[in-house]
Amino acid sequence: INAEYGVYMEKIFTIIKKLLQSTDVNFLYSVLNTIKFIVVEFTRNIFTEEKNPFCEILCYEMLRCCNSDDELLRAKATSVFYLLMQKNFEETNNFSRVRLHATVAISKLVGDPSVNTSSYTNLQSALNELSNFANQNQTDSNLTKGICDLCLVLI
């Protein structure tokens, strides 16, 4: 990323983080759709450029949304999280970046007082669904195995 482009990406992700703080689930559905677009269009920037926080931000926010009480929001966040892993794998032939940031995100969620920590059953349910989807989708056995392994570690 050249310096000017990097500044724009940072501003976009700052705005996304703020938008994701909304409590209006219908609005959040739209934000997640926008994030899907960003992940598809800026895959290389998110996963191959060094020292950028984009993947970290997305992993944390998607896992936070996966813990939502709203079933549709959980499903949308789970699909975006799957897309993150898939695009990371396609771009780098592994998804170690998502794996690292997802592990850190879970640790942050546990310590975040603004997150409903009384029960992580929604998050566990979302990760189980993600693992089931990966097993059914089986586009690449390495990707499927990696997703299932990560879900087991995170649960």
Disulfide bonds with the S-S distance in Angstrom:
none
